[in-house]
Amino acid sequence: MGALEGKVGIIFGVANHRSIAWSIAQAADAEGAQLVLAYVERMERFVRDLATQLSRPPLLIQCDVQDDAQIEQVYTQIREQHPRLDFLVHAVAFANREDLDGRFIDTSRAGFLTALDVSAYSLTAVTRGALPLMTDGGSVVTLTYLGSVRAMPHYNVMGVAKAALEASVRYLAADLGPQRVRVNAVSAGPIQTLSARGIAGFSEFLSSMSDRSALKRNVEVSEVAQASLFLLGPGASGITGQVLYVDGGFSMMGG
């Protein structure tokens, strides 16, 4: 019997076979979960193809997390098929390419608002929508990165958004604890995802990570998925409001 046997969960942010969200979906499926995959319109073809690889057909729903009406519709559709929701994975982030290149001080106001809305506020929006369905408690996990607490090259406004995301984790955890809903984040080391490819110099940074981390290697996407699975499952029942680093020990090493 899997750790998530009989559980129903929604994952926001599956994009393609390289995405961390997809690896989490595969891990949750292997542990017995029934999944709902929420995706942006331009990724529909990829998500539908990936869904055929899961052992239980997931409910597929298009959702723009900047649109409250679409978020509401997601949970309306879930109610039609499932009486409750047990977990939520938030793997959504976006910043305009021009706001990642160059200097942070040159970030546009519009670009700042977009990054914060999609990458940080959306966690609150989708969690609020899920809450009425989490009648037996639940777990929320989001994905963050070390750029939230360090000034990382070419991360710029996304680092500010991730800092806001991590603060949101703590405040949501405090709010929802009485309802037995836990909220945590996984801070993953650099992984070759679609979004990471948009960061200038990422490939060079990735190649240097193995030398600078405690484990002397890069982390695998499956390791991030397994850490997320732990936070979603019963083994983490006493953990909330935390950021779990899965980066081979890079974050704790000296300069």
N, C-alpha and C positions, 0 to 999 in steps of 0.2 A: 504493500500500500504506500503510495507516494505521499510526501509531506503536504501536498496541496490537493490531495484526493477529495473530490466533491466541492472544491472551492471554485468560485467564479471571480475572474479578475479582468480588468480592462487595462490595456497598454496603449498609451498615446505615444506616437513617434516612430513606429516601424516605417522604415524608408526603403531599405533594400537588404540584401543578404549580408552586407558588411556592418549594418547598424547594431549598436549595443542592444537596442530595444528588441530586435529580432532574436538575438542570442538569448535574451531573457525570456522571450516568448517560447523558444524551443525548450529551455530548461523548465519553465513552468508547466508546459505541456507534458514533458516527460515525467513530472511529478504528479500528474493527474488533474491539473486545473482545466476548467472550461474557460476559454478566452474570448474576449471582445477586443478587436484591433481597431483603433481609431487612427485615421491617416489623413493627410492633406491630399487634395484632389490630384495633384500632379504625380503622386506616387501610387495611384490606384492600381495600375497594371502590375507593378512590382509586388505590391502587397497581396493581390489576388493570386499571383503565381506562388508566392511563399506560403500562403494559407493552405495550399494543397499538400504541403509537407507535414502538417500537424496531424496528430492521431485523432483529434476530435475537431470537426469543422468549426472554425470560429465565426462569431458574428462580426461582420465587417461594416464599419460605419465611417463615412467621410466626415471630417470635422476640422474646421478652422478655429483654433483656440482663441483667436481674437474676436470671435463672433459668439456672443452669449446665447443667441437663439440656436445656433448649431450645437453648442454644448448642451443646452436643455434638450434638444432633439435626440442627442446621443443617449441620454438617460431615459427618455421616453421609450426609445426602441429597446433598451435593455429590459425595462419593466415588462414589456410585452412577452419576453422569453424567459426571464429569470426573476425569481422572487426577491433576490438579495444580491449584494456585491460584497466580496470579501477582501479584495485588494485592488490597488491602483498603481500603475507604474507611469511616471511622467518623464518622458525622454524627449522633450521638446526644447529646441533652442534655435535662435536665429539672430543674426546681425547683418546689416548691409556690408558688402565686401569693402566698400570705400571707408567704412568706419573701423575696419580691422587693419587696414594698411596704414602706414604712416604713424602719426602721433595721436595719442589719446586726446590731447588738448584740441585737436581739430575735429573732434566728433560733432556732427550736426545735431541740433536739437531733435529733429525728426528721427534721425538714426538712433539717438539715445532712447527716445520713447519707444521706438519699435523693439529694440533689443530687450528693454525692461519688460515690455508688455508680453512678448512672446516667450521669453526665456525665464521670467520670474513670476510675473503676475498670473500667468496661465496656471501655475500650480495651485494657487488659491482658487481660481475660477473652477477648475475641473474637480478639485477636492470638494468644494462647496456643493457642486452638483451631485457628486457621488454619495454624500453623507446620508441623505434619506434612505438610500439603499443599503447602507452598512448597519443593518439592524442588529447584527450580532457582533459588533466591533469590526475592526479591519486594520489593514496596513497600507500605508502609502510610501512609496519609494521614488525619489527623484535622482537625477544624475547631475553631478557637479564636477568641478575641476579645480586644481591647485591655483589657477589664475584668480580665484576669488580672494585669496589671502596674500598672493605675491604678484608683483607686476611682471607678467610674462610677456616676452616680445610678441608683438602682433596679435595679442589677445584683447587688449584695449577695452572697449565698451562691453565686450562679453564677460570680462573679468568682473566688471562692476555689476552686471546682471547676475552673475553667479554668486556674488557676495549677497545681493538682495535675495536670491533664491535660498541660500543657506540660512539667512535670518528668517525668512518665511517658514522654513522647516521648523525652527525653534518656536515661533509664535503659534503656528498651526498645531504643533505637538502639545503646547500648553493649553490651547483652546479645546482640543478634541480628546485629550486624555480621559476626561470623565465619561466620554462615550465609548471608551476602550478602542479608540482609533489611534494607532501609532503612526508617526511621520518621521522618516529618516532619509538620509541622502548617502549615495555612494560617490566618492570622489575617485574617478578612474584615472589611471595613468594614460598617456597619449596612445591612441589607437587609430589605425588607418580607417576612419569612417568617412562618409561623404562630406560631413560638415568640417572635419579636421583638414581635409584636402584644401579647403578654402583659406586656410591660415598660411600666410607667406612663411617660407622656411620650415614648414612642419616636418618634411621628410628628413632634413638635416638634424632637426631637434630629436626626432624619433631615433635616429641612428646613434646619437650620443647618449641616449637614456640608459642603455645597458651598462655603460661604463660608470655612470653617475648614481645608479640606484644600488641599494644594499644587496639585492639579489643578483646584480650584474646581468640583468636581462630585462626585456620589455614584458609587460603583462599581456596576457591573451584575453580576447573578448569573452571567452568562456569563463575565465576567472572572475571577471566583473559580473557576469550573469549569475554565477554561483553565490557570490557575496550578496547580490540583490535578492536571490532566492532565499537565502538565510534570513534576511530582514523581513521578507514577506511571510515567512513560515513561523510555526510555533516555537522554534528554537530561539527566536528573538522576542518572545512575548514580553520581556521586561525592558526592552530597549526602545526609546523614543527620543526624538529631538537631537539625534546624533549624526555626525558625518563620518562615515567609514571609508578610510583611504585604502584603495586597492591599486597601488602604484609601485610595487616591488620595493617599498621602503624609500623611494626617492624623496618624499616630502619630509622625512625626518633627518636626512643627511646634512652635514655641514657643507660650507661652500668649497 
